[in-house]
Amino acid sequence: MMGDESLECEMAEFCDVEGNRFVYCNARSGGGCRVEGVSEDDGKSFIVLNSALVETGYGCQGS
């Protein structure tokens, strides 16, 4: 995701109160952390929000 190799990911589209649409992505990176990003252009490009979210090691980790 966003230039880095990622494994499984979850994506969601949402709108703010003004009707602006965003795509949110949360993915497992190959480096042992999760990464998250947001797109304001229908998924054409992403802004990295966090590239080192800690994996919990058990349970649901990003869905």
PDBQT receptor file of N, H, CA, C and O in Angstrom, charges set to zero:
ATOM      1  N   MET A   1       0.849  -1.182   0.000  1.00  0.00    +0.000 N 
ATOM      2  CA  MET A   1       0.000   0.000   0.000  1.00  0.00    +0.000 C 
ATOM      3  C   MET A   1       0.885   1.232   0.000  1.00  0.00    +0.000 C 
ATOM      4  O   MET A   1       1.884   1.287   0.718  1.00  0.00    +0.000 OA
ATOM      5  N   MET A   2       0.533   2.185  -0.777  1.00  0.00    +0.000 N 
ATOM      6  H   MET A   2      -0.278   2.140  -1.360  1.00  0.00    +0.000 HD
ATOM      7  CA  MET A   2       1.198   3.473  -0.786  1.00  0.00    +0.000 C 
ATOM      8  C   MET A   2       2.697   3.340  -1.034  1.00  0.00    +0.000 C 
ATOM      9  O   MET A   2       3.496   4.018  -0.388  1.00  0.00    +0.000 OA
ATOM     10  N   GLY A   3       3.079   2.479  -1.957  1.00  0.00    +0.000 N 
ATOM     11  H   GLY A   3       2.430   1.928  -2.482  1.00  0.00    +0.000 HD
ATOM     12  CA  GLY A   3       4.472   2.319  -2.312  1.00  0.00    +0.000 C 
ATOM     13  C   GLY A   3       5.203   1.225  -1.559  1.00  0.00    +0.000 C 
ATOM     14  O   GLY A   3       6.313   0.859  -1.946  1.00  0.00    +0.000 OA
ATOM     15  N   ASP A   4       4.626   0.697  -0.509  1.00  0.00    +0.000 N 
ATOM     16  H   ASP A   4       3.724   0.994  -0.194  1.00  0.00    +0.000 HD
ATOM     17  CA  ASP A   4       5.234  -0.386   0.252  1.00  0.00    +0.000 C 
ATOM     18  C   ASP A   4       4.445  -1.665   0.025  1.00  0.00    +0.000 C 
ATOM     19  O   ASP A   4       3.239  -1.628  -0.218  1.00  0.00    +0.000 OA
ATOM     20  N   GLU A   5       5.138  -2.797   0.107  1.00  0.00    +0.000 N 
ATOM     21  H   GLU A   5       6.117  -2.826   0.304  1.00  0.00    +0.000 HD
ATOM     22  CA  GLU A   5       4.445  -4.072  -0.011  1.00  0.00    +0.000 C 
ATOM     23  C   GLU A   5       3.572  -4.285   1.217  1.00  0.00    +0.000 C 
ATOM     24  O   GLU A   5       4.000  -4.051   2.347  1.00  0.00    +0.000 OA
ATOM     25  N   SER A   6       2.355  -4.727   0.981  1.00  0.00    +0.000 N 
ATOM     26  H   SER A   6       2.007  -4.917   0.063  1.00  0.00    +0.000 HD
ATOM     27  CA  SER A   6       1.457  -5.027   2.100  1.00  0.00    +0.000 C 
ATOM     28  C   SER A   6       0.749  -6.340   1.826  1.00  0.00    +0.000 C 
ATOM     29  O   SER A   6       0.686  -6.804   0.687  1.00  0.00    +0.000 OA
ATOM     30  N   LEU A   7       0.229  -6.920   2.865  1.00  0.00    +0.000 N 
ATOM     31  H   LEU A   7       0.280  -6.543   3.789  1.00  0.00    +0.000 HD
ATOM     32  CA  LEU A   7      -0.475  -8.188   2.761  1.00  0.00    +0.000 C 
ATOM     33  C   LEU A   7      -1.970  -7.893   2.794  1.00  0.00    +0.000 C 
ATOM     34  O   LEU A   7      -2.435  -7.032   2.048  1.00  0.00    +0.000 OA
ATOM     35  N   GLU A   8      -2.719  -8.566   3.618  1.00  0.00    +0.000 N 
ATOM     36  H   GLU A   8      -2.342  -9.266   4.224  1.00  0.00    +0.000 HD
ATOM     37  CA  GLU A   8      -4.162  -8.356   3.669  1.00  0.00    +0.000 C 
ATOM     38  C   GLU A   8      -4.493  -6.908   4.029  1.00  0.00    +0.000 C 
ATOM     39  O   GLU A   8      -3.744  -6.253   4.754  1.00  0.00    +0.000 OA
ATOM     40  N   CYS A   9      -5.603  -6.425   3.524  1.00  0.00    +0.000 N 
ATOM     41  H   CYS A   9      -6.211  -6.957   2.935  1.00  0.00    +0.000 HD
ATOM     42  CA  CYS A   9      -6.008  -5.059   3.868  1.00  0.00    +0.000 C 
ATOM     43  C   CYS A   9      -7.527  -4.972   3.967  1.00  0.00    +0.000 C 
ATOM     44  O   CYS A   9      -8.260  -5.800   3.425  1.00  0.00    +0.000 OA
ATOM     45  N   GLU A  10      -7.958  -3.971   4.657  1.00  0.00    +0.000 N 
ATOM     46  H   GLU A  10      -7.363  -3.298   5.097  1.00  0.00    +0.000 HD
ATOM     47  CA  GLU A  10      -9.374  -3.624   4.770  1.00  0.00    +0.000 C 
ATOM     48  C   GLU A  10      -9.518  -2.210   4.240  1.00  0.00    +0.000 C 
ATOM     49  O   GLU A  10      -8.711  -1.337   4.558  1.00  0.00    +0.000 OA
ATOM     50  N   MET A  11     -10.547  -1.984   3.429  1.00  0.00    +0.000 N 
ATOM     51  H   MET A  11     -11.202  -2.693   3.171  1.00  0.00    +0.000 HD
ATOM     52  CA  MET A  11     -10.792  -0.643   2.896  1.00  0.00    +0.000 C 
ATOM     53  C   MET A  11     -12.239  -0.275   3.154  1.00  0.00    +0.000 C 
ATOM     54  O   MET A  11     -13.130  -1.124   3.142  1.00  0.00    +0.000 OA
ATOM     55  N   ALA A  12     -12.454   1.017   3.389  1.00  0.00    +0.000 N 
ATOM     56  H   ALA A  12     -11.730   1.707   3.399  1.00  0.00    +0.000 HD
ATOM     57  CA  ALA A  12     -13.804   1.518   3.617  1.00  0.00    +0.000 C 
ATOM     58  C   ALA A  12     -13.922   2.902   3.002  1.00  0.00    +0.000 C 
ATOM     59  O   ALA A  12     -12.994   3.708   3.080  1.00  0.00    +0.000 OA
ATOM     60  N   GLU A  13     -15.065   3.170   2.392  1.00  0.00    +0.000 N 
ATOM     61  H   GLU A  13     -15.818   2.516   2.329  1.00  0.00    +0.000 HD
ATOM     62  CA  GLU A  13     -15.348   4.504   1.880  1.00  0.00    +0.000 C 
ATOM     63  C   GLU A  13     -16.303   5.180   2.846  1.00  0.00    +0.000 C 
ATOM     64  O   GLU A  13     -17.261   4.563   3.312  1.00  0.00    +0.000 OA
ATOM     65  N   PHE A  14     -16.047   6.437   3.147  1.00  0.00    +0.000 N 
ATOM     66  H   PHE A  14     -15.269   6.938   2.769  1.00  0.00    +0.000 HD
ATOM     67  CA  PHE A  14     -16.941   7.164   4.039  1.00  0.00    +0.000 C 
ATOM     68  C   PHE A  14     -17.058   8.606   3.582  1.00  0.00    +0.000 C 
ATOM     69  O   PHE A  14     -16.240   9.089   2.800  1.00  0.00    +0.000 OA
ATOM     70  N   CYS A  15     -18.082   9.290   4.076  1.00  0.00    +0.000 N 
ATOM     71  H   CYS A  15     -18.746   8.897   4.712  1.00  0.00    +0.000 HD
ATOM     72  CA  CYS A  15     -18.349  10.691   3.744  1.00  0.00    +0.000 C 
ATOM     73  C   CYS A  15     -18.403  11.512   5.019  1.00  0.00    +0.000 C 
ATOM     74  O   CYS A  15     -18.852  11.033   6.061  1.00  0.00    +0.000 OA
ATOM     75  N   ASP A  16     -17.936  12.765   4.927  1.00  0.00    +0.000 N 
ATOM     76  H   ASP A  16     -17.572  13.154   4.081  1.00  0.00    +0.000 HD
ATOM     77  CA  ASP A  16     -18.073  13.648   6.077  1.00  0.00    +0.000 C 
ATOM     78  C   ASP A  16     -19.411  14.385   5.984  1.00  0.00    +0.000 C 
ATOM     79  O   ASP A  16     -20.179  14.158   5.050  1.00  0.00    +0.000 OA
ATOM     80  N   VAL A  17     -19.686  15.249   6.933  1.00  0.00    +0.000 N 
ATOM     81  H   VAL A  17     -19.062  15.433   7.692  1.00  0.00    +0.000 HD
ATOM     82  CA  VAL A  17     -20.985  15.930   6.984  1.00  0.00    +0.000 C 
ATOM     83  C   VAL A  17     -21.189  16.879   5.813  1.00  0.00    +0.000 C 
ATOM     84  O   VAL A  17     -22.320  17.277   5.534  1.00  0.00    +0.000 OA
ATOM     85  N   GLU A  18     -20.108  17.249   5.121  1.00  0.00    +0.000 N 
ATOM     86  H   GLU A  18     -19.189  16.925   5.348  1.00  0.00    +0.000 HD
ATOM     87  CA  GLU A  18     -20.210  18.139   3.966  1.00  0.00    +0.000 C 
ATOM     88  C   GLU A  18     -20.314  17.372   2.651  1.00  0.00    +0.000 C 
ATOM     89  O   GLU A  18     -20.367  17.980   1.582  1.00  0.00    +0.000 OA
ATOM     90  N   GLY A  19     -20.343  16.036   2.722  1.00  0.00    +0.000 N 
ATOM     91  H   GLY A  19     -20.300  15.542   3.590  1.00  0.00    +0.000 HD
ATOM     92  CA  GLY A  19     -20.474  15.216   1.527  1.00  0.00    +0.000 C 
ATOM     93  C   GLY A  19     -19.164  14.859   0.849  1.00  0.00    +0.000 C 
ATOM     94  O   GLY A  19     -19.180  14.252  -0.221  1.00  0.00    +0.000 OA
ATOM     95  N   ASN A  20     -18.029  15.216   1.437  1.00  0.00    +0.000 N 
ATOM     96  H   ASN A  20     -18.016  15.710   2.307  1.00  0.00    +0.000 HD
ATOM     97  CA  ASN A  20     -16.728  14.844   0.881  1.00  0.00    +0.000 C 
ATOM     98  C   ASN A  20     -16.489  13.358   1.116  1.00  0.00    +0.000 C 
ATOM     99  O   ASN A  20     -16.725  12.854   2.214  1.00  0.00    +0.000 OA
ATOM    100  N   ARG A  21     -16.019  12.653   0.084  1.00  0.00    +0.000 N 
ATOM    101  H   ARG A  21     -15.827  13.062  -0.808  1.00  0.00    +0.000 HD
ATOM    102  CA  ARG A  21     -15.792  11.208   0.179  1.00  0.00    +0.000 C 
ATOM    103  C   ARG A  21     -14.319  10.908   0.401  1.00  0.00    +0.000 C 
ATOM    104  O   ARG A  21     -13.445  11.601  -0.120  1.00  0.00    +0.000 OA
ATOM    105  N   PHE A  22     -14.055   9.862   1.186  1.00  0.00    +0.000 N 
ATOM    106  H   PHE A  22     -14.765   9.299   1.610  1.00  0.00    +0.000 HD
ATOM    107  CA  PHE A  22     -12.700   9.424   1.491  1.00  0.00    +0.000 C 
ATOM    108  C   PHE A  22     -12.650   7.901   1.423  1.00  0.00    +0.000 C 
ATOM    109  O   PHE A  22     -13.654   7.231   1.662  1.00  0.00    +0.000 OA
ATOM    110  N   VAL A  23     -11.479   7.355   1.095  1.00  0.00    +0.000 N 
ATOM    111  H   VAL A  23     -10.662   7.900   0.900  1.00  0.00    +0.000 HD
ATOM    112  CA  VAL A  23     -11.245   5.921   1.169  1.00  0.00    +0.000 C 
ATOM    113  C   VAL A  23     -10.175   5.708   2.241  1.00  0.00    +0.000 C 
ATOM    114  O   VAL A  23      -9.098   6.301   2.179  1.00  0.00    +0.000 OA
ATOM    115  N   TYR A  24     -10.480   4.855   3.226  1.00  0.00    +0.000 N 
ATOM    116  H   TYR A  24     -11.355   4.373   3.277  1.00  0.00    +0.000 HD
ATOM    117  CA  TYR A  24      -9.553   4.533   4.310  1.00  0.00    +0.000 C 
ATOM    118  C   TYR A  24      -9.028   3.122   4.087  1.00  0.00    +0.000 C 
ATOM    119  O   TYR A  24      -9.795   2.223   3.743  1.00  0.00    +0.000 OA
ATOM    120  N   CYS A  25      -7.734   2.919   4.279  1.00  0.00    +0.000 N 
ATOM    121  H   CYS A  25      -7.110   3.650   4.558  1.00  0.00    +0.000 HD
ATOM    122  CA  CYS A  25      -7.120   1.600   4.128  1.00  0.00    +0.000 C 
ATOM    123  C   CYS A  25      -6.268   1.285   5.346  1.00  0.00    +0.000 C 
ATOM    124  O   CYS A  25      -5.491   2.120   5.811  1.00  0.00    +0.000 OA
ATOM    125  N   ASN A  26      -6.424   0.064   5.859  1.00  0.00    +0.000 N 
ATOM    126  H   ASN A  26      -7.054  -0.615   5.482  1.00  0.00    +0.000 HD
ATOM    127  CA  ASN A  26      -5.641  -0.458   6.976  1.00  0.00    +0.000 C 
ATOM    128  C   ASN A  26      -5.087  -1.792   6.491  1.00  0.00    +0.000 C 
ATOM    129  O   ASN A  26      -5.852  -2.682   6.120  1.00  0.00    +0.000 OA
ATOM    130  N   ALA A  27      -3.756  -1.940   6.489  1.00  0.00    +0.000 N 
ATOM    131  H   ALA A  27      -3.134  -1.217   6.790  1.00  0.00    +0.000 HD
ATOM    132  CA  ALA A  27      -3.148  -3.153   5.926  1.00  0.00    +0.000 C 
ATOM    133  C   ALA A  27      -2.017  -3.663   6.805  1.00  0.00    +0.000 C 
ATOM    134  O   ALA A  27      -1.417  -2.911   7.572  1.00  0.00    +0.000 OA
ATOM    135  N   ARG A  28      -1.741  -4.945   6.681  1.00  0.00    +0.000 N 
ATOM    136  H   ARG A  28      -2.229  -5.557   6.058  1.00  0.00    +0.000 HD
ATOM    137  CA  ARG A  28      -0.599  -5.550   7.373  1.00  0.00    +0.000 C 
ATOM    138  C   ARG A  28       0.623  -5.394   6.468  1.00  0.00    +0.000 C 
ATOM    139  O   ARG A  28       0.591  -5.796   5.305  1.00  0.00    +0.000 OA
ATOM    140  N   SER A  29       1.686  -4.818   6.995  1.00  0.00    +0.000 N 
ATOM    141  H   SER A  29       1.712  -4.492   7.940  1.00  0.00    +0.000 HD
ATOM    142  CA  SER A  29       2.914  -4.654   6.212  1.00  0.00    +0.000 C 
ATOM    143  C   SER A  29       3.792  -5.887   6.379  1.00  0.00    +0.000 C 
ATOM    144  O   SER A  29       3.564  -6.708   7.268  1.00  0.00    +0.000 OA
ATOM    145  N   GLY A  30       4.785  -6.008   5.529  1.00  0.00    +0.000 N 
ATOM    146  H   GLY A  30       4.970  -5.341   4.807  1.00  0.00    +0.000 HD
ATOM    147  CA  GLY A  30       5.722  -7.107   5.639  1.00  0.00    +0.000 C 
ATOM    148  C   GLY A  30       6.686  -6.941   6.801  1.00  0.00    +0.000 C 
ATOM    149  O   GLY A  30       7.418  -7.873   7.134  1.00  0.00    +0.000 OA
ATOM    150  N   GLY A  31       6.696  -5.761   7.426  1.00  0.00    +0.000 N 
ATOM    151  H   GLY A  31       6.101  -5.005   7.155  1.00  0.00    +0.000 HD
ATOM    152  CA  GLY A  31       7.628  -5.478   8.507  1.00  0.00    +0.000 C 
ATOM    153  C   GLY A  31       7.100  -5.763   9.896  1.00  0.00    +0.000 C 
ATOM    154  O   GLY A  31       7.743  -5.401  10.881  1.00  0.00    +0.000 OA
ATOM    155  N   GLY A  32       5.934  -6.410  10.005  1.00  0.00    +0.000 N 
ATOM    156  H   GLY A  32       5.411  -6.704   9.205  1.00  0.00    +0.000 HD
ATOM    157  CA  GLY A  32       5.403  -6.773  11.311  1.00  0.00    +0.000 C 
ATOM    158  C   GLY A  32       4.492  -5.749  11.952  1.00  0.00    +0.000 C 
ATOM    159  O   GLY A  32       4.008  -5.970  13.062  1.00  0.00    +0.000 OA
ATOM    160  N   CYS A  33       4.246  -4.639  11.289  1.00  0.00    +0.000 N 
ATOM    161  H   CYS A  33       4.638  -4.459  10.387  1.00  0.00    +0.000 HD
ATOM    162  CA  CYS A  33       3.322  -3.616  11.799  1.00  0.00    +0.000 C 
ATOM    163  C   CYS A  33       2.164  -3.466  10.823  1.00  0.00    +0.000 C 
ATOM    164  O   CYS A  33       2.214  -3.978   9.705  1.00  0.00    +0.000 OA
ATOM    165  N   ARG A  34       1.139  -2.774  11.245  1.00  0.00    +0.000 N 
ATOM    166  H   ARG A  34       1.099  -2.359  12.154  1.00  0.00    +0.000 HD
ATOM    167  CA  ARG A  34       0.052  -2.414  10.347  1.00  0.00    +0.000 C 
ATOM    168  C   ARG A  34       0.299  -0.995   9.865  1.00  0.00    +0.000 C 
ATOM    169  O   ARG A  34       0.935  -0.200  10.556  1.00  0.00    +0.000 OA
ATOM    170  N   VAL A  35      -0.204  -0.678   8.682  1.00  0.00    +0.000 N 
ATOM    171  H   VAL A  35      -0.721  -1.324   8.120  1.00  0.00    +0.000 HD
ATOM    172  CA  VAL A  35      -0.114   0.673   8.135  1.00  0.00    +0.000 C 
ATOM    173  C   VAL A  35      -1.518   1.146   7.810  1.00  0.00    +0.000 C 
ATOM    174  O   VAL A  35      -2.395   0.334   7.518  1.00  0.00    +0.000 OA
ATOM    175  N   GLU A  36      -1.738   2.453   7.859  1.00  0.00    +0.000 N 
ATOM    176  H   GLU A  36      -1.025   3.113   8.097  1.00  0.00    +0.000 HD
ATOM    177  CA  GLU A  36      -3.043   2.988   7.495  1.00  0.00    +0.000 C 
ATOM    178  C   GLU A  36      -2.864   4.241   6.664  1.00  0.00    +0.000 C 
ATOM    179  O   GLU A  36      -1.909   4.997   6.840  1.00  0.00    +0.000 OA
ATOM    180  N   GLY A  37      -3.802   4.443   5.757  1.00  0.00    +0.000 N 
ATOM    181  H   GLY A  37      -4.578   3.828   5.614  1.00  0.00    +0.000 HD
ATOM    182  CA  GLY A  37      -3.757   5.611   4.899  1.00  0.00    +0.000 C 
ATOM    183  C   GLY A  37      -5.149   6.024   4.489  1.00  0.00    +0.000 C 
ATOM    184  O   GLY A  37      -6.113   5.281   4.669  1.00  0.00    +0.000 OA
ATOM    185  N   VAL A  38      -5.246   7.235   3.928  1.00  0.00    +0.000 N 
ATOM    186  H   VAL A  38      -4.463   7.839   3.782  1.00  0.00    +0.000 HD
ATOM    187  CA  VAL A  38      -6.525   7.760   3.471  1.00  0.00    +0.000 C 
ATOM    188  C   VAL A  38      -6.334   8.371   2.085  1.00  0.00    +0.000 C 
ATOM    189  O   VAL A  38      -5.289   8.946   1.781  1.00  0.00    +0.000 OA
ATOM    190  N   SER A  39      -7.363   8.235   1.256  1.00  0.00    +0.000 N 
ATOM    191  H   SER A  39      -8.212   7.769   1.503  1.00  0.00    +0.000 HD
ATOM    192  CA  SER A  39      -7.355   8.796  -0.087  1.00  0.00    +0.000 C 
ATOM    193  C   SER A  39      -8.505   9.782  -0.216  1.00  0.00    +0.000 C 
ATOM    194  O   SER A  39      -9.621   9.520   0.232  1.00  0.00    +0.000 OA
ATOM    195  N   GLU A  40      -8.214  10.913  -0.831  1.00  0.00    +0.000 N 
ATOM    196  H   GLU A  40      -7.308  11.126  -1.195  1.00  0.00    +0.000 HD
ATOM    197  CA  GLU A  40      -9.253  11.909  -1.103  1.00  0.00    +0.000 C 
ATOM    198  C   GLU A  40      -9.603  11.955  -2.585  1.00  0.00    +0.000 C 
ATOM    199  O   GLU A  40     -10.386  12.805  -3.010  1.00  0.00    +0.000 OA
ATOM    200  N   ASP A  41      -9.022  11.033  -3.389  1.00  0.00    +0.000 N 
ATOM    201  H   ASP A  41      -8.386  10.342  -3.043  1.00  0.00    +0.000 HD
ATOM    202  CA  ASP A  41      -9.263  11.027  -4.833  1.00  0.00    +0.000 C 
ATOM    203  C   ASP A  41      -9.703   9.645  -5.328  1.00  0.00    +0.000 C 
ATOM    204  O   ASP A  41      -9.212   9.150  -6.342  1.00  0.00    +0.000 OA
ATOM    205  N   ASP A  42     -10.626   9.042  -4.602  1.00  0.00    +0.000 N 
ATOM    206  H   ASP A  42     -11.026   9.444  -3.778  1.00  0.00    +0.000 HD
ATOM    207  CA  ASP A  42     -11.211   7.746  -4.972  1.00  0.00    +0.000 C 
ATOM    208  C   ASP A  42     -10.186   6.616  -5.057  1.00  0.00    +0.000 C 
ATOM    209  O   ASP A  42     -10.357   5.692  -5.852  1.00  0.00    +0.000 OA
ATOM    210  N   GLY A  43      -9.128   6.674  -4.253  1.00  0.00    +0.000 N 
ATOM    211  H   GLY A  43      -8.990   7.424  -3.607  1.00  0.00    +0.000 HD
ATOM    212  CA  GLY A  43      -8.152   5.599  -4.201  1.00  0.00    +0.000 C 
ATOM    213  C   GLY A  43      -7.010   5.706  -5.190  1.00  0.00    +0.000 C 
ATOM    214  O   GLY A  43      -6.192   4.790  -5.274  1.00  0.00    +0.000 OA
ATOM    215  N   LYS A  44      -6.925   6.793  -5.943  1.00  0.00    +0.000 N 
ATOM    216  H   LYS A  44      -7.589   7.537  -5.875  1.00  0.00    +0.000 HD
ATOM    217  CA  LYS A  44      -5.821   6.953  -6.896  1.00  0.00    +0.000 C 
ATOM    218  C   LYS A  44      -4.492   7.161  -6.178  1.00  0.00    +0.000 C 
ATOM    219  O   LYS A  44      -3.453   6.695  -6.646  1.00  0.00    +0.000 OA
ATOM    220  N   SER A  45      -4.522   7.854  -5.050  1.00  0.00    +0.000 N 
ATOM    221  H   SER A  45      -5.366   8.233  -4.670  1.00  0.00    +0.000 HD
ATOM    222  CA  SER A  45      -3.318   8.062  -4.241  1.00  0.00    +0.000 C 
ATOM    223  C   SER A  45      -3.719   8.061  -2.773  1.00  0.00    +0.000 C 
ATOM    224  O   SER A  45      -4.863   8.357  -2.429  1.00  0.00    +0.000 OA
ATOM    225  N   PHE A  46      -2.765   7.725  -1.912  1.00  0.00    +0.000 N 
ATOM    226  H   PHE A  46      -1.835   7.485  -2.191  1.00  0.00    +0.000 HD
ATOM    227  CA  PHE A  46      -3.032   7.643  -0.475  1.00  0.00    +0.000 C 
ATOM    228  C   PHE A  46      -2.038   8.483   0.309  1.00  0.00    +0.000 C 
ATOM    229  O   PHE A  46      -0.869   8.591  -0.061  1.00  0.00    +0.000 OA
ATOM    230  N   ILE A  47      -2.510   9.069   1.382  1.00  0.00    +0.000 N 
ATOM    231  H   ILE A  47      -3.460   8.982   1.683  1.00  0.00    +0.000 HD
ATOM    232  CA  ILE A  47      -1.677   9.772   2.349  1.00  0.00    +0.000 C 
ATOM    233  C   ILE A  47      -1.494   8.819   3.519  1.00  0.00    +0.000 C 
ATOM    234  O   ILE A  47      -2.476   8.326   4.075  1.00  0.00    +0.000 OA
ATOM    235  N   VAL A  48      -0.245   8.554   3.899  1.00  0.00    +0.000 N 
ATOM    236  H   VAL A  48       0.552   8.954   3.447  1.00  0.00    +0.000 HD
ATOM    237  CA  VAL A  48       0.022   7.655   5.023  1.00  0.00    +0.000 C 
ATOM    238  C   VAL A  48      -0.347   8.358   6.320  1.00  0.00    +0.000 C 
ATOM    239  O   VAL A  48       0.151   9.446   6.609  1.00  0.00    +0.000 OA
ATOM    240  N   LEU A  49      -1.222   7.730   7.101  1.00  0.00    +0.000 N 
ATOM    241  H   LEU A  49      -1.626   6.846   6.867  1.00  0.00    +0.000 HD
ATOM    242  CA  LEU A  49      -1.597   8.260   8.412  1.00  0.00    +0.000 C 
ATOM    243  C   LEU A  49      -0.686   7.713   9.497  1.00  0.00    +0.000 C 
ATOM    244  O   LEU A  49      -0.294   8.434  10.415  1.00  0.00    +0.000 OA
ATOM    245  N   ASN A  50      -0.352   6.431   9.384  1.00  0.00    +0.000 N 
ATOM    246  H   ASN A  50      -0.671   5.846   8.638  1.00  0.00    +0.000 HD
ATOM    247  CA  ASN A  50       0.501   5.786  10.373  1.00  0.00    +0.000 C 
ATOM    248  C   ASN A  50       1.140   4.576   9.704  1.00  0.00    +0.000 C 
ATOM    249  O   ASN A  50       0.443   3.767   9.091  1.00  0.00    +0.000 OA
ATOM    250  N   SER A  51       2.449   4.444   9.816  1.00  0.00    +0.000 N 
ATOM    251  H   SER A  51       3.015   5.101  10.315  1.00  0.00    +0.000 HD
ATOM    252  CA  SER A  51       3.124   3.314   9.168  1.00  0.00    +0.000 C 
ATOM    253  C   SER A  51       3.687   2.316  10.170  1.00  0.00    +0.000 C 
ATOM    254  O   SER A  51       4.447   1.423   9.794  1.00  0.00    +0.000 OA
ATOM    255  N   ALA A  52       3.323   2.458  11.438  1.00  0.00    +0.000 N 
ATOM    256  H   ALA A  52       2.706   3.183  11.743  1.00  0.00    +0.000 HD
ATOM    257  CA  ALA A  52       3.873   1.548  12.451  1.00  0.00    +0.000 C 
ATOM    258  C   ALA A  52       2.853   1.230  13.533  1.00  0.00    +0.000 C 
ATOM    259  O   ALA A  52       3.165   1.294  14.722  1.00  0.00    +0.000 OA
ATOM    260  N   LEU A  53       1.628   0.886  13.125  1.00  0.00    +0.000 N 
ATOM    261  H   LEU A  53       1.374   0.834  12.159  1.00  0.00    +0.000 HD
ATOM    262  CA  LEU A  53       0.626   0.474  14.107  1.00  0.00    +0.000 C 
ATOM    263  C   LEU A  53       1.026  -0.880  14.678  1.00  0.00    +0.000 C 
ATOM    264  O   LEU A  53       1.381  -1.786  13.924  1.00  0.00    +0.000 OA
ATOM    265  N   VAL A  54       0.976  -1.026  15.965  1.00  0.00    +0.000 N 
ATOM    266  H   VAL A  54       0.688  -0.290  16.578  1.00  0.00    +0.000 HD
ATOM    267  CA  VAL A  54       1.410  -2.255  16.630  1.00  0.00    +0.000 C 
ATOM    268  C   VAL A  54       0.399  -3.372  16.395  1.00  0.00    +0.000 C 
ATOM    269  O   VAL A  54      -0.805  -3.180  16.562  1.00  0.00    +0.000 OA
ATOM    270  N   GLU A  55       0.906  -4.546  16.005  1.00  0.00    +0.000 N 
ATOM    271  H   GLU A  55       1.885  -4.702  15.870  1.00  0.00    +0.000 HD
ATOM    272  CA  GLU A  55       0.065  -5.740  15.897  1.00  0.00    +0.000 C 
ATOM    273  C   GLU A  55      -0.260  -6.231  17.302  1.00  0.00    +0.000 C 
ATOM    274  O   GLU A  55       0.609  -6.232  18.174  1.00  0.00    +0.000 OA
ATOM    275  N   THR A  56      -1.483  -6.643  17.525  1.00  0.00    +0.000 N 
ATOM    276  H   THR A  56      -2.188  -6.642  16.817  1.00  0.00    +0.000 HD
ATOM    277  CA  THR A  56      -1.860  -7.127  18.854  1.00  0.00    +0.000 C 
ATOM    278  C   THR A  56      -1.370  -8.539  19.114  1.00  0.00    +0.000 C 
ATOM    279  O   THR A  56      -1.204  -8.939  20.267  1.00  0.00    +0.000 OA
ATOM    280  N   GLY A  57      -1.137  -9.302  18.044  1.00  0.00    +0.000 N 
ATOM    281  H   GLY A  57      -1.272  -8.977  17.107  1.00  0.00    +0.000 HD
ATOM    282  CA  GLY A  57      -0.658 -10.671  18.208  1.00  0.00    +0.000 C 
ATOM    283  C   GLY A  57      -1.767 -11.694  18.338  1.00  0.00    +0.000 C 
ATOM    284  O   GLY A  57      -1.497 -12.894  18.297  1.00  0.00    +0.000 OA
ATOM    285  N   TYR A  58      -2.992 -11.260  18.493  1.00  0.00    +0.000 N 
ATOM    286  H   TYR A  58      -3.210 -10.285  18.526  1.00  0.00    +0.000 HD
ATOM    287  CA  TYR A  58      -4.120 -12.179  18.609  1.00  0.00    +0.000 C 
ATOM    288  C   TYR A  58      -5.405 -11.426  18.280  1.00  0.00    +0.000 C 
ATOM    289  O   TYR A  58      -5.447 -10.197  18.312  1.00  0.00    +0.000 OA
ATOM    290  N   GLY A  59      -6.436 -12.175  17.970  1.00  0.00    +0.000 N 
ATOM    291  H   GLY A  59      -6.402 -13.174  17.945  1.00  0.00    +0.000 HD
ATOM    292  CA  GLY A  59      -7.750 -11.578  17.717  1.00  0.00    +0.000 C 
ATOM    293  C   GLY A  59      -7.826 -10.824  16.408  1.00  0.00    +0.000 C 
ATOM    294  O   GLY A  59      -6.969 -10.972  15.537  1.00  0.00    +0.000 OA
ATOM    295  N   CYS A  60      -8.844 -10.028  16.284  1.00  0.00    +0.000 N 
ATOM    296  H   CYS A  60      -9.540  -9.907  16.992  1.00  0.00    +0.000 HD
ATOM    297  CA  CYS A  60      -9.093  -9.221  15.098  1.00  0.00    +0.000 C 
ATOM    298  C   CYS A  60      -8.138  -8.029  15.125  1.00  0.00    +0.000 C 
ATOM    299  O   CYS A  60      -8.169  -7.228  16.059  1.00  0.00    +0.000 OA
ATOM    300  N   GLN A  61      -7.298  -7.911  14.108  1.00  0.00    +0.000 N 
ATOM    301  H   GLN A  61      -7.273  -8.562  13.349  1.00  0.00    +0.000 HD
ATOM    302  CA  GLN A  61      -6.233  -6.922  14.169  1.00  0.00    +0.000 C 
ATOM    303  C   GLN A  61      -6.437  -5.704  13.291  1.00  0.00    +0.000 C 
ATOM    304  O   GLN A  61      -5.588  -4.813  13.304  1.00  0.00    +0.000 OA
ATOM    305  N   GLY A  62      -7.488  -5.619  12.549  1.00  0.00    +0.000 N 
ATOM    306  H   GLY A  62      -8.178  -6.343  12.539  1.00  0.00    +0.000 HD
ATOM    307  CA  GLY A  62      -7.637  -4.440  11.713  1.00  0.00    +0.000 C 
ATOM    308  C   GLY A  62      -8.971  -4.350  11.010  1.00  0.00    +0.000 C 
ATOM    309  O   GLY A  62      -9.279  -3.337  10.382  1.00  0.00    +0.000 OA
ATOM    310  N   SER A  63      -9.754  -5.389  11.108  1.00  0.00    +0.000 N 
ATOM    311  H   SER A  63      -9.504  -6.212  11.618  1.00  0.00    +0.000 HD
ATOM    312  CA  SER A  63     -11.033  -5.411  10.405  1.00  0.00    +0.000 C 
ATOM    313  C   SER A  63     -12.068  -4.603  11.147  1.00  0.00    +0.000 C 
ATOM    314  O   SER A  63     -13.212  -4.507  10.702  1.00  0.00    +0.000 OA
TER     315      SER A  63
